[in-house]
């Protein structure tokens, strides 16, 4: 398992490196002058040229990229923001907790709502409760996040006046954004859980367990749900990773200065160091989440770990021949 983790970390590093190269290339192909952005439109051309020289903008593209990666790897120096002249990771660390709060609580509440309801919907297939849950899930999955956020704001903030509709000063400010993200995510998990559970409970070993007189509850939760959890955990991990960089509409709707808003503003201003740092940070976090999901697979389904050990043993035997 340790070797598997090391291999995945190396692969993740290569993935992040490839992402950084693509983003660096795109940013350098788009029009714009970083020095002019920093000094303003009224700055003399001599000062602009001098600052571009100091920033290394006159160097060849590959040399600038290699210099950037070398500083990032050896010194953890990702540069300073062109607009604020602050270290880019200082700005990321100010914005990231807000986005992390929304993503973490949204996935948590979506899982404790969507998974049990999906199990109930599968066990009570074609019942009135199953129909109601399925229709509700389809409706929530079809409603755009910004529209749902506006509806919640209209009801709970403007009419009832019980929740704030902008900012992130207190816990109450996060309730509406979290609910806005949680409801569609829970709907997606409900539908996925229902389909995977229906497929699992139709397997022969489930029918055998029921025919031997095992309690329905034990068969459903101890055997069927455990085997149906693999795709559910995958979606939860992907959803969590996607929310870390994909809550832009929600952050915009509720005026939360999170990581999504920070990256959008950086792209609009062509703040290359900030865009690069946020992209690399999100890519690294996303790869870490996928690694954790893969490790959880081995604990939930021992067959995965056994296949990995068997493949490593086979390769070792072939190498000795």
C-alpha positions as CSV (number, residue, x, y, z in Angstrom):
1,X,0.0,0.0,0.0
2,X,2.9,2.4,0.8
3,X,4.3,1.8,-2.7
4,X,0.9,2.5,-4.2
5,X,0.7,5.8,-2.3
6,X,4.2,6.8,-3.4
7,X,3.3,6.0,-7.1
8,X,0.1,8.0,-6.9
9,X,2.0,11.0,-5.4
10,X,4.5,10.9,-8.2
11,X,1.7,10.7,-10.8
12,X,-0.1,13.6,-9.0
13,X,3.1,15.7,-9.2
14,X,3.3,15.1,-13.0
15,X,-0.3,16.0,-13.4
16,X,0.1,19.2,-11.5
17,X,3.2,20.0,-13.5
18,X,1.3,19.5,-16.8
19,X,-1.6,21.7,-15.6
20,X,0.9,24.4,-14.6
21,X,2.5,24.3,-18.0
22,X,-0.8,24.6,-19.9
23,X,-2.0,27.5,-17.7
24,X,1.3,29.3,-18.0
25,X,1.2,28.9,-21.8
26,X,-2.4,30.1,-22.1
27,X,-1.7,33.1,-19.9
28,X,1.4,34.1,-22.0
29,X,-0.5,33.7,-25.2
30,X,-3.3,36.1,-24.2
31,X,-2.7,39.8,-24.8
32,X,-1.8,42.0,-21.9
33,X,1.2,43.7,-20.3
34,X,1.8,42.9,-16.6
35,X,4.0,45.9,-16.1
36,X,1.4,48.2,-17.5
37,X,-1.2,46.6,-15.3
38,X,0.9,47.2,-12.2
39,X,2.0,50.8,-13.0
40,X,-1.2,52.0,-14.6
41,X,-2.2,53.3,-18.0
42,X,-0.6,56.7,-17.4
43,X,2.9,55.3,-16.6
44,X,5.8,56.2,-19.0
45,X,6.9,53.5,-21.4
46,X,10.4,53.6,-20.0
47,X,9.2,52.6,-16.5
48,X,7.0,49.9,-18.1
49,X,9.9,48.4,-20.0
50,X,12.1,48.5,-17.0
51,X,9.6,46.7,-14.8
52,X,9.0,44.1,-17.5
53,X,12.8,43.5,-17.5
54,X,12.8,43.0,-13.7
55,X,9.8,40.6,-14.0
56,X,11.7,38.6,-16.6
57,X,9.0,39.1,-19.2
58,X,11.7,39.6,-21.9
59,X,13.1,36.1,-21.4
60,X,12.0,33.2,-23.7
61,X,8.9,31.4,-22.7
62,X,10.5,28.1,-21.7
63,X,13.1,29.9,-19.6
64,X,10.4,31.8,-17.7
65,X,8.5,28.7,-17.1
66,X,11.5,26.7,-15.9
67,X,12.5,29.6,-13.6
68,X,9.0,29.7,-12.2
69,X,8.8,26.0,-11.5
70,X,12.3,26.0,-10.0
71,X,11.5,28.8,-7.5
72,X,8.2,27.1,-6.7
73,X,9.7,23.7,-6.0
74,X,12.9,24.7,-4.3
75,X,11.9,27.9,-2.4
76,X,8.1,27.6,-2.4
77,X,8.1,31.0,-4.0
78,X,5.1,31.4,-6.3
79,X,5.6,35.1,-6.8
80,X,3.7,38.2,-5.8
81,X,0.4,39.4,-7.1
82,X,0.6,42.0,-9.8
83,X,-2.3,44.0,-8.4
84,X,-1.6,43.9,-4.6
85,X,2.1,43.1,-4.6
86,X,1.5,40.6,-1.8
87,X,2.7,37.0,-1.8
88,X,0.1,35.0,-3.8
89,X,-0.3,32.3,-1.2
90,X,-1.1,34.9,1.5
91,X,-4.2,35.8,-0.6
92,X,-5.0,32.2,-1.3
93,X,-4.9,31.3,2.4
94,X,-7.3,34.2,3.2
95,X,-9.8,33.1,0.6
96,X,-9.5,29.3,0.9
97,X,-11.1,28.8,4.3
98,X,-14.3,30.4,3.1
99,X,-14.5,28.1,0.1
100,X,-13.4,25.1,2.1
101,X,-16.2,25.8,4.7
102,X,-18.9,25.8,1.9
103,X,-17.5,22.7,0.2
104,X,-16.9,20.7,3.3
105,X,-20.3,21.3,4.9
106,X,-22.1,21.0,1.6
107,X,-20.6,17.5,0.9
108,X,-21.2,16.4,4.5
109,X,-24.9,17.4,4.5
110,X,-25.4,16.2,1.0
111,X,-24.1,12.7,2.0
112,X,-26.2,12.4,5.2
113,X,-29.3,13.4,3.2
114,X,-28.8,11.9,-0.2
115,X,-27.4,8.5,0.7
116,X,-30.1,7.4,3.3
117,X,-32.8,8.7,1.0
118,X,-31.3,6.9,-1.9
119,X,-31.2,3.6,0.1
120,X,-34.9,4.2,1.1
121,X,-35.9,4.9,-2.5
122,X,-34.2,1.7,-3.7
123,X,-35.6,-0.5,-1.0
124,X,-39.1,1.0,-1.5
125,X,-39.0,1.0,-5.3
126,X,-42.1,2.3,-7.1
127,X,-43.7,3.4,-3.8
128,X,-45.2,6.8,-3.3
129,X,-42.1,7.8,-1.3
130,X,-39.8,6.6,-4.0
131,X,-41.7,8.6,-6.6
132,X,-41.7,11.8,-4.5
133,X,-38.0,11.6,-3.8
134,X,-37.1,10.9,-7.4
135,X,-39.2,13.8,-8.8
136,X,-37.7,16.1,-6.1
137,X,-34.2,15.0,-6.9
138,X,-34.7,15.6,-10.7
139,X,-36.2,19.0,-10.0
140,X,-33.3,20.1,-7.7
141,X,-30.7,18.7,-10.2
142,X,-32.2,20.8,-13.0
143,X,-32.4,24.1,-11.1
144,X,-29.2,26.3,-11.6
145,X,-27.3,27.1,-8.5
146,X,-27.6,30.9,-8.9
147,X,-31.4,30.6,-9.3
148,X,-31.7,28.4,-6.2
149,X,-29.6,30.9,-4.3
150,X,-31.8,33.8,-5.5
151,X,-34.9,32.0,-4.4
152,X,-33.5,31.2,-1.0
153,X,-32.4,34.8,-0.6
154,X,-35.8,36.1,-1.5
155,X,-37.6,33.8,1.0
156,X,-35.3,33.7,4.0
157,X,-33.5,37.0,3.7
158,X,-35.7,39.6,2.1
159,X,-39.1,38.3,3.2
160,X,-38.6,36.4,6.4
161,X,-35.4,38.5,7.3
162,X,-33.9,35.6,9.4
163,X,-30.7,35.1,7.4
164,X,-28.1,37.4,5.9
165,X,-27.7,37.3,2.1
166,X,-24.2,38.5,1.6
167,X,-20.7,38.4,3.3
168,X,-19.0,35.8,5.5
169,X,-18.7,37.4,8.9
170,X,-20.6,34.9,11.0
171,X,-21.8,31.3,10.8
172,X,-25.3,32.5,9.8
173,X,-23.8,34.0,6.6
174,X,-22.8,30.5,5.4
175,X,-26.2,28.9,5.9
176,X,-27.8,30.0,2.6
177,X,-24.6,29.3,0.5
178,X,-24.3,25.9,2.0
179,X,-28.0,25.0,1.5
180,X,-27.7,26.3,-2.1
181,X,-24.9,23.9,-2.8
182,X,-26.2,21.0,-0.6
183,X,-29.6,20.5,-2.2
184,X,-28.4,19.8,-5.8
185,X,-25.5,17.7,-4.5
186,X,-27.9,15.7,-2.3
187,X,-30.2,15.2,-5.2
188,X,-27.4,13.8,-7.3
189,X,-26.3,11.5,-4.5
190,X,-29.8,10.3,-4.0
191,X,-30.2,9.3,-7.7
192,X,-26.8,7.6,-7.7
193,X,-27.4,5.7,-4.5
194,X,-30.7,4.6,-5.7
195,X,-29.4,3.2,-9.0
196,X,-26.3,1.5,-7.4
197,X,-28.4,0.0,-4.6
198,X,-31.0,-1.3,-7.1
199,X,-28.2,-3.0,-9.0
200,X,-26.6,-4.4,-5.9
201,X,-29.8,-5.8,-4.2
202,X,-30.5,-7.8,-7.4
203,X,-27.3,-9.7,-7.1
204,X,-27.4,-13.4,-6.3
205,X,-25.6,-13.2,-3.0
206,X,-28.2,-10.7,-1.7
207,X,-31.0,-13.0,-2.7
208,X,-29.2,-15.9,-1.0
209,X,-28.7,-14.0,2.2
210,X,-32.4,-13.1,2.3
211,X,-33.4,-16.7,1.5
212,X,-31.4,-17.9,4.5
213,X,-33.4,-15.8,6.8
214,X,-31.0,-12.9,7.5
215,X,-32.8,-9.7,8.7
216,X,-33.6,-7.3,5.8
217,X,-31.9,-4.4,7.6
218,X,-28.7,-6.4,8.1
219,X,-28.6,-7.4,4.4
220,X,-29.3,-3.9,3.2
221,X,-26.8,-2.0,5.4
222,X,-24.1,-4.6,6.0
223,X,-23.8,-6.2,2.6
224,X,-25.7,-4.3,-0.1
225,X,-24.8,-0.7,0.9
226,X,-21.1,-1.6,1.6
227,X,-20.7,-2.9,-2.0
228,X,-22.7,0.0,-3.4
229,X,-20.5,2.6,-1.7
230,X,-17.6,2.6,-4.1
231,X,-19.2,4.7,-6.9
232,X,-20.8,6.9,-4.2
233,X,-17.5,7.6,-2.5
234,X,-16.0,8.5,-6.0
235,X,-18.7,11.0,-6.7
236,X,-18.4,12.5,-3.2
237,X,-14.7,12.9,-3.6
238,X,-15.0,14.4,-7.1
239,X,-17.8,16.7,-5.9
240,X,-15.7,17.9,-3.0
241,X,-12.7,18.6,-5.2
242,X,-14.9,20.3,-7.8
243,X,-16.6,22.5,-5.2
244,X,-13.2,23.9,-4.0
245,X,-12.9,25.6,-7.3
246,X,-16.4,25.5,-8.6
247,X,-18.4,27.6,-6.1
248,X,-17.9,30.7,-8.1
249,X,-21.6,31.3,-8.9
250,X,-22.6,30.8,-5.2
251,X,-19.8,33.0,-4.0
252,X,-20.8,35.7,-6.5
253,X,-24.5,35.4,-5.5
254,X,-23.8,35.8,-1.8
255,X,-20.8,38.1,-2.1
256,X,-18.3,35.8,-0.5
257,X,-14.6,36.5,-1.2
258,X,-13.7,32.8,-1.7
259,X,-11.1,31.1,-3.8
260,X,-13.4,31.0,-6.9
261,X,-14.0,34.7,-6.8
262,X,-10.3,35.3,-6.3
263,X,-9.3,33.3,-9.3
264,X,-11.9,34.9,-11.5
265,X,-10.7,38.4,-10.6
266,X,-7.1,37.3,-11.1
267,X,-8.0,36.1,-14.6
268,X,-9.8,39.3,-15.5
269,X,-6.8,41.3,-14.4
270,X,-4.3,38.9,-15.9
271,X,-2.6,38.5,-12.6
272,X,-0.3,35.7,-13.8
273,X,1.3,34.7,-10.4
274,X,-2.1,34.6,-8.7
275,X,-3.7,32.6,-11.4
276,X,-0.8,30.2,-11.5
277,X,-0.8,29.7,-7.7
278,X,-4.5,29.2,-7.4
279,X,-4.6,26.7,-10.3
280,X,-1.6,24.7,-8.9
281,X,-3.1,24.8,-5.4
282,X,-6.5,23.5,-6.6
283,X,-4.9,20.8,-8.8
284,X,-2.8,19.6,-5.9
285,X,-5.7,19.5,-3.5
286,X,-7.9,17.7,-6.1
287,X,-5.2,15.1,-6.6
288,X,-4.9,14.6,-2.9
289,X,-8.6,14.0,-2.6
290,X,-8.5,11.4,-5.4
291,X,-5.6,9.7,-3.6
292,X,-7.7,9.6,-0.3
293,X,-10.6,8.1,-2.3
294,X,-8.4,5.4,-3.7
295,X,-7.1,4.5,-0.2
296,X,-10.6,4.4,1.1
297,X,-11.5,1.9,-1.7
298,X,-9.0,-0.6,-0.2
299,X,-10.6,-0.4,3.3
300,X,-14.1,-0.6,2.0
301,X,-13.4,-3.4,-0.5
302,X,-10.5,-5.7,0.5
303,X,-10.6,-7.2,-3.0
304,X,-9.0,-4.1,-4.4
305,X,-6.1,-4.3,-1.9
306,X,-5.7,-8.0,-2.7
307,X,-5.6,-7.4,-6.4
308,X,-2.9,-4.7,-5.9
309,X,-0.8,-7.1,-3.7
310,X,-1.2,-9.9,-6.2
311,X,-0.2,-7.7,-9.2
312,X,2.9,-6.5,-7.3
313,X,3.8,-10.1,-6.4
314,X,3.4,-11.2,-10.0
315,X,5.7,-8.4,-11.3
316,X,8.3,-9.3,-8.7
317,X,8.3,-13.0,-9.7
318,X,8.6,-12.0,-13.4
319,X,11.6,-9.8,-12.5
320,X,13.4,-12.7,-10.8
321,X,13.1,-15.0,-13.8
